[in-house]
């Protein structure tokens, strides 16, 4: 993750996008993150997401994003597809932790999600805890991460953070 402000075009999804929609189980025979990324969101309401999105596009979703299994493949597939942040009304707890551990920023903002449309461009300020919809200029409060989580995200995930702390 580089920089505090992330800007991108929105792909909007609904509520209860589970890990099987994010990365279908039929692709879990690989641990190659780039191969997983080729199938991200394939079983969701936007089945062509992996083929049509551009690096830097942002996923916006409703409630309970990432529910289902605890597989780490889901945030890995999203991250390696070039999605710099996921915005949702809420996240499943295990997905939230896995995303942070993998270095994928995720922010909650129910108010912003209600106002963001598919195709909008938004700016997410991770340190400031805000989301700006460029079409309207409206700014909404979002998850503001404590320093420790920002350090993990900046390092690219928990493993890289631990390595840097151990001096390797």
Secondary structure, 3 states (H helix, E strand, C coil): CCCCEEEEEEEECCCCCEHHHHCCHHHCCCCCHHHHHCCCCCCCCCCCHHHHCCCCCEEEECCCECECCCCCHHHHHHHHCCCCEEEECCECHHHHHHHHHHCCEEEECHHHHHHCCCCCEEEEECCCCEEEECCCCCEEECCCCCHHHHHHHHHCCHHHHHHHHCCC
